[in-house]
Amino acid sequence: MKLREEARRTRDAIIRELERHGVTDYAVVMRGRHPAVEFTVQGATHFVTFSTTRTDHRARHNQVAMARRIAEGRHRHRGKDERITECSSSTH
């Protein structure tokens, strides 16, 4: 998949962060109109989407931070009942 320079930088930063935390099972995929890095942590599949165009100057930092929190098991997500729940090792 061909990505613009900004998107390649974001993708590479996310992958570096995942590898820094020992995550080796990942792939770059398209989720609708946006690329995403899809990866597995403790048996659960997660993904971090990112834009292909220039965005807010903190966007890359925020996406990398999300990948870091997921890899460390600290990511919070909304469940089906819309309450924020702690991420567990089970499949979501």
Buried (B, 14 or more C-beta within 10 A) or exposed (E): EEBEEBBBEBBEBBBEBBEEEEBEEBEBEEEEEEBBBBBBBEEBEBBBBBBBEEBEEEBBEEBBBBBBBBBEBEBEEEEEEEEEEEBEEEEE
